[in-house]
Amino acid sequence: MKLSGILAVLLLVYTERSGFGMCHPKPACRYPPSQWCRSLEIAIECRVEKQCMEVNATRPNQAVPGVSVTLYYESLCPDCREFITQQLFPTWTMLQDIMAVTLVPYGNAKERRSANSPFTCQHGEPECRGNMIEACILHLTEHSLAFHIIYCMESSADVLSAAQSCLRLYAPSVPWSRVDSCVKGDLGYQLMRANALMTRALNPAHTHVPWITFNGEYTEENEDKAMSSLFQLVCHLYKGVKPPACAGAPVRLDRSFC
């Protein structure tokens, strides 16, 4: 298992013990685990050059497509937050070489004819704002950084209040003013409209969130497996040579929805 995967497990244990009390602790060096093997300089600074060489030597065959996981969710849905923080993010951290994650913050929201408030959300106006903040972050930052930011937000006691500090931690080159302008302007509306269209286009139509598709398809069987052990399911669905991390023990959660 790559070192970033080991750290993800440690972060998972920390989250389970502390709840959603705060964002996860900073790594030992100034780079998040997903970037430790991006260059020799970073690997040396984080003291993982040996582990990175081992990881690179056992990378999966890039000719085999990875498992595409799309999550339709709501920013303040407790069950969505639990799935993101205890299943999706740790699994992606360990298996990102064989999986691709798409996040669609919208869920059970509805569009309405109102210029001031064009959407209504299951958990009220704060959730609509949280959905739009996360949609803007996904648009304005590189995907890996966006996922770290959203994980940081969703693992915090207050998702909305954590947004600025999480952005500053993982994407300091992106000023909060850009996100704020996106949320308050036409761009944020267009992003949410696109998420609404994606969600409404689901076949079968979603009946709850979190709603997860694999390689563009939804089955109740895969949903059951994902809610109990997404890690094990991704390893099973990958058609290439399994990475060493797939030999690890699965993490199981109780099934619950919004």
N, C-alpha and C positions, 0 to 999 in steps of 0.2 A: 504493500500500500504506500502511495506517495506521501511525503511528509505533510503536505497540505491536507490530505485526507485524515491523517492522524490528528492534526490540529482541529479539523472540523468536528471530530468526535469529541474532543476535549471541550470545544465550544458548546456542543450539544449538551453535554453533561452539565456544564455551567448554567446554560439556559434553563434546563429542567429544574435545577436546584434553586435558581433565583427567580424564576418566572419571567415576566416581561418587565422587570424592574429597571433595566437600563440596556444600552447598546452593548454588544459583546466586547470583551476586552481587546485592546490593541495587540497586534503581533509583536514578537520580540524585536524585530527590526522595523524600519519605517515603511515597508511594503506589505500589502495584504498577501495571504498565502497563495492566492491564485497567480501572483506575479513572481514568485520566488524563482521559478525556472525560466523566466523570459529572457534573461541574459546572464552571461558569466559574472558580470559585475554585481548584479543583484544577488545571485547565488552565493558569491563570496561574502558579501556584506551580511547576508542572513545565515551564513555558515552551513549551507546545505548543498555545496557544490557536488559532493559525492552522491548524495541522494538524487540530485537533478540528473546527473549522468546516468544513474541507474534507471530513472524514469524515462529518459529519452531513448535509452536502449530497448525499452519494452513498450514503446508507444504503439497503439493499435494501428492497423493498416488503414491509411486514410482513404483508400479506394472503397472501403466498405462504409456505407452511410451510417451516421450515428442515429441514435433514437431521438426523434423529435417529440418533445414534451411541451404541450401548450396548456397553461393554467388560466382559466377564466375565474376571476376572483373579485372580492371587494376589500378595500383597504382596512375597514374596521370590523369585518366579520371575524369573530373569535376563532372559528374553525379554519378559515383561510389563513389566519395568522399562525395558527398552530401547524398547519401543513407546510407553510413556507419556511418557518423557522426550525421545525423539527424533522422535516422530511426533504423538502425540495432543495433548499440551500445546502444542507450537509451532503446530500446525494450528488448534487451538481459539483460541489467542491471536490469530491472524490472521483467523480466519473465524467468530468467535463470533456475529456478526450473522446468519449463515445456517446455523448448526448448533447442536444441543443435545447435550450429552454426559451419559450416565448411567454411573456407575461401580458395578460389582457385585463387591466383593471376596469371593471364595469359591473359584471355580475347581474344582480337582480334590479339594477337601476332602470328607470323609465325616462323616455324623452317626453317633454311637454311643451306646449306653445307659450313660452314666456321668455322674453329677452333677458330679464334679470336673473332667472333661475331656470335654465333650459332642461335640467335633469332633476329627478327625484331619486333618492337612494334608500335602500332598506334600513340603514342605520342613521338616517337623517342627513342634514346639510353638511355636517363635518365629514361624513364619508364621501360625499360628492367632491368636496375639496381635496380630500386625501387621494381619491381616485385620480383627479386631474393633476395633482402634484406628481404622483408616480408616473402618470402618462407623460408628463412633460420631462421628467428626469430620464425616462427611457428614450425620449426623442433627442434630448440635448447632450447626453453622455454616452460613451462607449458602453456596449452591452454588459461587459463584465463588471465595470464600475457601477453601472445602474443597478445591477442585481445586488451588489454589496450594499449600496445605499438603501435600497428597498428592504433588504434583510435587516439592516440596522434600524430602519424606521419601524418595521413590523415587530421587532423583538424588544421595542422600547415600551415603557409604561404608557406614554402618550405619543401616538403615531405622528400626529401633526406637529407637535412641539419639537419632536426629534428631527424633523426634516432638514432644517438648516445645518445643525451640527453634523448630521450624517453626510450631507453633501460636502461640507467643509472637510470632513475626515477623509473621504474617498475620492473626491473630485475637486480639490482646492482651486483648480484653474477655472472652474465654472462658477461665476458669482451667483449668489442667490437672486439677485435682481433679474437675471435671465429667466430663472424658473418662475419668479413672481410675475414677470411680464407675460410669460406663456400662459400661466393660470388665469390671469385677468384679461387676456386678449383673445383674439380670434383663433390663434394657434391652438390654445388649450381646448376650445370648443371643437375645432376640427379633429383633434386627436381623440377626444371622447366620442365624437360622432363616428369616427372610424371604428373605435372599439365597440360601439353599439351595433354597428352593421355586422362586424365579425361575430358578435355574440348572437345576434338574431339569425345569422346564417347557419348556426349549428344544426346538424342533422344527425341524430335526433336533437330536438330542442332541449336546452338545459332546463332542469327542474330544481336545481339547488346549486350552491357553491360551497366549497371548491368543486369545479367541474374540470376534469382533466382529459385531454385527448392525447393519444400516442400515434405518431405518424399520421396525424390528421383524422383519426378515427376514435370514436368513443364506444366502449363496451362496459357493461356493468361488471363483468368479470375482471377486467383490467383496473377498473376503479376500486373494486374491493381489494385487489392486490396492492395498488398504489397507496391506499390509505393505511394498510398494515405494514408494508415494506416497499417503498418506492425503489430503494436501492437494489433490492433483490430482483424486482421486476425489470428495471433497466438492464441489469446484467443478463437477465433471461432473454429480453427482446433483442439485444445486440447480436447481430449475425456474424460478426467477425471473431477473431481470437480474443477471448476475454482478457481484460487487463488484470494485473495482479491484485488490484483492489477488490475484484469480485470474489476473491476467496475469503473476504472478511465476513463478520457476523452481521446479519440484518438488524435494522432498528424497527420495532413494531409500535404502532400507536392504535388507540381506539378509534373506530370509525365515527365521524360526526360531521354534520353539515349545517349550513345556514339556509 
